[in-house]
Amino acid sequence: MLHQAFGGVLDAGDPAFHRLLYAVWAARPGISDAHLITLISAAVRDIALREPGTTALFDVPGDATARVHALVELVGRNEETLAKELLGRSNSFTGARRFLVPQLLIGAFAAAHGIDEVRFLDLGTGIGILPRQLNNKTVYDRFAADLTWEPWAPDYHVIPLAVRYGVDAHPLPTMDWVRACYGPSPYYEERFEELLWSFEQTADVEGDVVIRELDMLDLPRLAEFIRANRFNVITCNFVLFQYGEHVQAAIERCVMQNMTSPGLFLTMNPSHALLRPGCRVRGRLVGHPSPLHLAEAGDAHLLGTVTVGTDLPVVIGGRRQAGGG
């Protein structure tokens, strides 16, 4: 409903809304359409959570014309605040279940390749939950119960973590901002409660996780950071889709050229630019010439089914048979 209201505001030619769009496109020319629309929604929701009466913008029932009018008024009152958030932030939705696939793939990769020290980096880490969740069997068991692998599931391995880092651009997101990035529905309320629960469950490793401010668009700094810390496993979940294809390619080249070998780069992105549910997991091995298709998930929040990709055995070892668990 809110996205339809944005269309109505555009059709109405609201000058404040158009100024915001032009400012973002001028300052962030590499931003993708999918990221822009989700970022605008999060920024509006961030304000609506603080302004009494404006949460009606997110109610499913209601008059469409009234919704457009309310959105125009909110933008007009908060143009400066919206501009600051749209120019300086990213959509920091952090799914608590998204570590399920990296946990299995990284553990199996390390076991298959005889790696006794995983030096781990999570790019675009947001609030930094994924590095905390790795190897937490309590969190894994709760969420893995709702996920089915077809036709077989990789075995669970404890990852031999030596260091675990997460980086994101300035300003690092607050929990309030992350809350604004979650949709206003019972489904997303449940997902947010899962995030809070995961933070409680992983409190014991908080001191082991290092979070740094680093914009991965700053490729020279990113390259130096990867080399200096000798990272051999890097993840980037629901971040690359925020940029145009040429920017994505440049980031991937930077990562692959500076990782320690044997090294694994895992990416998880929406399958259909957020137009339909689902996500795709790809991998790159240091020295391997092309991306590897590792898995497809029917729900980007890792509920339901994950289908094994044709290249998964390249990363985790010999091919398993259907039903091999």
VENLIN-V37802 format. One record per helix or strand of 2 or more residues. SS is the DSSP state (A for helix, B for strand). FROM is the first residue (numbers start at 1). LEN is the number of residues. Records with the same first field share a line. If there is no record, write none. Layout:
# VENLIN-V37802
SS = FROM-LEN ; FROM-LEN
This chain:
# VENLIN-V37802
A = 2-11 ; 15-13 ; 33-16 ; 54-5 ; 64-14 ; 79-10 ; 99-14 ; 129-5 ; 137-8 ; 175-7 ; 186-16 ; 203-6 ; 219-11 ; 240-3 ; 245-14 ; 312-5
B = 118-6 ; 147-4 ; 161-8 ; 209-5 ; 233-5 ; 264-7 ; 279-7 ; 292-6 ; 304-5
